[in-house]
Amino acid sequence: MYLDKAKKEEIFSKYGKSNSDTGSAESQIALFSYRIAHLTEHVKKNRKDYTTTRSLTQLVGKRRALLDYLYDRDINRYRAIIKALGLRK
């Protein structure tokens, strides 16, 4: 699989509080962003892969929901993760 344990720990240590912090919104958003980037490249190459396209749409929705949650709860954490991942200006 494209996402092994070492890569997950790297993402969690960079965006979460520690490398075992899998539950924070920031680490989940970072993980979703990595997966979205990978699936986007796959869909560009395989444009008729409708199952992956649907999965990609679901992942974008999950990430959007987590971002909305952060925006409502703590605007500073929201701004920090947006800036760190380069999602918006």
N, C-alpha and C positions, 0 to 999 in steps of 0.2 A: 504494500500500500504506500501511497505517496507521503503519508504523514505517520512517521514512526514515533516511538516514545521519546527519543532524544529531541526531536524537533518540537514536540508538544512541550517538553520541559523548558526548552529554550524560549518559546513564546510565553509560557506562564511566568518564567523568571524575569523576562523583559517587561511585561505589561502588568503582571500581578504583583502581589506583595512578596511572594516567594515562588520557587519552582514547583511547589506542591499546591499553590493557590489556584485551584481549578474552578472555584465557585464564584469568584468576584465577577462583576459585570464587565470590568475592563479586560480581564483575561479571556472571557468568553467572546467578547466583541473582537478581540485580536485574533482569536482562533477562527471565528467565522470569517473574518476578513481574509485570512490566509487561504481558507478553503474556497471562498468566493473567487479569489484571484486564480486559483488552480482550476476551478470548474469553468471559469470564463474562457481560459485558454483552450480547454477541451472543447467547449461548445463552438468556439471559433473554427476549430479544425473539423469538427463533426456536427455540421449544422442541422442534420436530421435526427440527432439524438435527443428526442423529446423527453425522455425520462430524466436525463441529466439537466435539461433546461428547466423542467419542473422542480427538481431538487435545488437548483440554483435560485429559482424564484422563492422557494420556501426559506432558504438560508438568508436571503436578503431581507425577507420579512421578519425572521427571528432577530437579525442584527438590528433592524429598524426598531423593533419592539424594545430591545435592550437599551438602545440609544434614547428612546423616548422615556424609558424608566429612569435612566440617569439624568436626563434633562429635568424631569419632574422632581427628583429627589435631591440632586446635588449638581448645580450648574457648573461648578468648578471642576469636578471630576469629568463631566461631560466635555467641557472645553479641552481638558488635558488629553483625553483619549482621542478626540477629533484631531487635535494638533499632532499627537504622536503617530497616528496612523495616516494622516494626510487625507482624510476623507472629504473635508470641505475647507474653505478658506476661513 
